[in-house]
Amino acid sequence: MSPMKVFGHPMLTNVARVLFFLEEVGAEYELVPVDFLAGEHKRPQHLKLNPFGKMPGFQDGDLVLFESRAISKYILRKYGKADLDLLRDNGSIEESSMVDVWTEVEAQQYYPAIAPVVFECIINPFIMRTAPTNQTVVDESLERLRGVLGIYEARLEKSSYLAGDSVSFADLNHIPFTFYFMATPYASLFDEYPKVKAWWERLMARPAVKRVCKNMPTKF
Ligand SMILES: N[C@@H](CCC(=O)N[C@@H](CS)C(=O)NCC(=O)O)C(=O)O
C-alpha cells in the first residue's frame, strides 16, 4: 500500500503540525509539494483534497482529509504507538478530557492571540510575500497573548505539560505558531513566564520536533 500523502510545503505552520505527529509516531509518508506562491492550492486538483483551498491536503488510501488538527488526530488513532498515547485514548475519561480542554484552549485562546503576530511579522511579509507589518495588530495581539500566557504559567506550575505530567496532543499543537513567534522581535515575551519557557524548551528538545523544524526557516 502506498504511504500517506501530505500535500503542502513543510515550512507552512498547518502542514508542519501534521508532520510533527507523523514524525512522532514514525509513520511512513510522502510529502507532495504544492507551489503556493504560484497559487497551486487554489486549483481544481488541490480543491479535491481541500475544498477551502488551504494546505495541508491529506490522503491515506481512499481517505481524503483536511484540517490539520483533525488529520493529526487521525494519524495518532491509526498509527499511534501504545507507549506514546498522545490523545490518552488508553487512559481514563478524565485524562482524555484534559487533553480535549487544552486542545480547545490552543485553538480558541492561544492561536487567536499568537497567530496575528506571526502573520504580521513572518508569514505575510516573508512566506506569502504580501502586506507589510501592521504594528497596531501586533501590539493588540501581544497584549492578548500576555493574558493567555499568564494562565498557562499558572497551569504549568501544577504539571509539567498542559494535560498532566506527560506530553500530549494538546502540547504539540502549540509548536507551529510558537516556533515562528520565537523568530519575531517579540520572542523575549516568553522570558516573563519561566514555566511556559521551560515547557517550550522541553517540546523543542523532542527529536521528532527537531526533524520537522529543520525545514522551517527562522532567518528572513
Ligand atoms: N484550519 C486550517 C488552516 C489551513 C491554512 O490556513 N493553511 C495555510 C497554510 S499554513 C494556507 O493554506 N494558506 C494559504 C491560503 O490561505 O491561501 C488547518 O488547520 O488545516
The ligand as an SDF file (V2000), in Angstrom:
LIG
                    3D

 20 19  0  0  0  0  0  0  0  0999 V2000
   -7.5600   25.4460    9.8690 N   0  0  0  0  0  0  0  0  0  0  0  0
   -6.7770   25.0160    8.7290 C   0  0  0  0  0  0  0  0  0  0  0  0
   -5.9730   26.1930    8.2280 C   0  0  0  0  0  0  0  0  0  0  0  0
   -5.2410   25.8800    6.9320 C   0  0  0  0  0  0  0  0  0  0  0  0
   -4.4320   27.0730    6.4410 C   0  0  0  0  0  0  0  0  0  0  0  0
   -4.8180   28.2430    6.6440 O   0  0  0  0  0  0  0  0  0  0  0  0
   -3.3080   26.7800    5.7890 N   0  0  0  0  0  0  0  0  0  0  0  0
   -2.4590   27.8090    5.2600 C   0  0  0  0  0  0  0  0  0  0  0  0
   -1.0190   27.3470    5.2520 C   0  0  0  0  0  0  0  0  0  0  0  0
   -0.4200   27.0970    6.9070 S   0  0  0  0  0  0  0  0  0  0  0  0
   -2.8340   28.0990    3.8320 C   0  0  0  0  0  0  0  0  0  0  0  0
   -3.2240   27.2140    3.1090 O   0  0  0  0  0  0  0  0  0  0  0  0
   -2.6650   29.3620    3.4090 N   0  0  0  0  0  0  0  0  0  0  0  0
   -2.8720   29.7590    2.0400 C   0  0  0  0  0  0  0  0  0  0  0  0
   -4.1770   30.4300    1.8040 C   0  0  0  0  0  0  0  0  0  0  0  0
   -4.9740   30.6320    2.7500 O   0  0  0  0  0  0  0  0  0  0  0  0
   -4.4110   30.7800    0.6440 O   0  0  0  0  0  0  0  0  0  0  0  0
   -5.8850   23.8270    9.1270 C   0  0  0  0  0  0  0  0  0  0  0  0
   -5.5600   23.7430   10.3070 O   0  0  0  0  0  0  0  0  0  0  0  0
   -5.5450   22.9960    8.2800 O   0  0  0  0  0  0  0  0  0  0  0  0
  1  2  1  0
  2  3  1  0
  2 18  1  0
  3  4  1  0
  4  5  1  0
  5  6  2  0
  5  7  1  0
  7  8  1  0
  8  9  1  0
  8 11  1  0
  9 10  1  0
 11 12  2  0
 11 13  1  0
 13 14  1  0
 14 15  1  0
 15 16  2  0
 15 17  1  0
 18 19  2  0
 18 20  1  0
M  END
$$$$
